[in-house]
């Protein structure tokens, strides 16, 4: 095979093609480069506008990329059309590929759309302690596809965003204040009024507890072994667990110091002797 002659023929073909389509090629290159530059500019302007409105940076970055690549594809199609390439079949192929990819990654698309909803509606933010999809933890990272939670014992839980949006969301620390719900049982033979006063004094001695709303101290129920008092003070969310642990300990000490018992569950068992049973039946 005469490679020199073959290369010469290819060179002649290229020269002929350039002679016929050189202007179109130049225009196509201008469209491609200028269009790519304008696509980036438009996408960046949209992102800056959204950031000025306070929209989350994660969402603005995602929308910016979507706008950029959509515009870039349109620019490339326009450039190809300038060269006389039939773009109809290309668009059909692109549509088919998009449908196939969409079906293949439908679960990921559900996570993406759920991530956008989470960013837009903000049911929680970084640092909140939440219960979502049956698990609890502090929100450490939020992406468009998953949410990372850290448990109190420092485990990392990655939750798909679609699972979060399809279930109940409990934001434990979403409000600045929280109410404690504590129950203390006292014996039936103890002075109930004194027990309530002792607990009230302990509550008042805690500087972190709020005076408004006022603390509720009331009889909740008459249990099998004790009279159960509910204690419901309010506290800043950040102080909740520290104050809760201390309050339970100090109430226990104060009740002991005033001779008020916290009874264990008990059951009275009456034993009837066999002889007494026989006498009772006339045997």
Secondary structure, DSSP 8 states (H G I E B T S, - for coil): --HHHHHHHHHHHHHHHHHHHHHHHHHHHHHHHHHHHHHHHHHHHHHHHHHHTT--HHHHHHHHHHHHHHHHHHHHHHHHHHTT--HHHHHHHHHHHHHHHHHHTHHHHHHHHHHHHHHHH-S--TT-EEEETTEEEEEEEE-SSEEEEE-TT--EEEEEHHHHHTS-EEETTSSSEEE--EEEEE-TTS-HHHHHHHHHHHHHT-TTEESSS--EEEEEEE-SSSEEEEEE-EEEGGGHHHHHHHHHHHHHHHHHHTT--------------HHHHHHHTT-
